[in-house]
């Protein structure tokens, strides 16, 4: 029986580690006003930098190939006023929709960093309340080209990300396309890993329940 149980676990692992079909992910980009959320998003989508945007929410779709696998992004570029209340930015619809989150602040705007901390903590709390063990989140310190105006150190951003189990990058959407590319590709990897871990956990729990039922029946026979 132990041999059969071990083989069953190994087979479950092989199934979960197999090749995956097209990966689809809903990504919510949030942050205070004027931190470069739209510039970051459009930089990733088009490789171009556009510095000025109005307060307009947009949802974009984008397809890429990653490690031989087709990936389709739906990116919700949200609008949050600079001094929005905690409850005024994120809503239940956005939280249910999103598979992963990009939280952006400006390294030259300390208020935006405090706002990013609030949103990061809120996402973690609400998602865990809903049963999520790990939430795919990337914290982004934007406007690295404004070093002479910096009010938030790299270390502060890194420590905030570590304390909330989020990824972290400091970039300049204005200067390079590469930073935006790394942010969204890393988040897609986190989404994929999160789904894989969930499937493994569900598969193993189901296998354990099945084996428990079999062993229970045999004890009664």
C-alpha positions, 0 to 999 in steps of 0.5 A: 500500500505504501508503494502504491501511495508513493507512486500515486504522489509521483504521478500527481507531481508529473502531471502538475509539472507537465507543459501548460497551455496558453497562459492568460493573466489579468494584471492590475496596475495601481498607484498614486497619481503622477507616478508613471503607471500609464507610462510604465504600462504603455512602455511595456506594450509599445516600447515607446515612452509617453510622459503625459496622460489624463486620468483615464482608466484603460484595459489593454490586451497583449500577447507575448511568447515566454520560454516557448509558451504563449502568454496573454496579458489583460492589463488594467491601468487604474486611476487613483487620485494622489490623495485617494482614501485607502478604500477609494482606490481598490474595489472588490471588482478589481480584487476579484478580477486581478491575478496579479498586481503591479504597485507603482510609486515614484522615488521622488514622491514620498506620499506615493510610497506611503500610498503604495504601502497601504495598497500593498497591505490591503491587497494582501489582507483581502486576498488572504481573507479570501483563501489565497496563500500567496499573492503575485505582486510586484512593487515598482519604484519608478522615475529612477532617472530623478536621482537628484530628487529622490526622497525614497531610498532603494533600501526602503522599497526593498524592505517593504517588498520583503516584509510583504512577500512581494517582488521589487524593482526600481526602474525608469520607464522614461529611460528604458524599455527593459525595466518595464519588460522585466516587471511584467514578465516577472509578474507573469512568472509569479502568476504561473508559479502561484497557479502551479502551487495551487493545482499541486495542493489541490491535487495532493489534497484530493489524492490524500482524501481518496487514499484515506477513503480507500484505507477507511473502507479496508479497515471496515472490511 
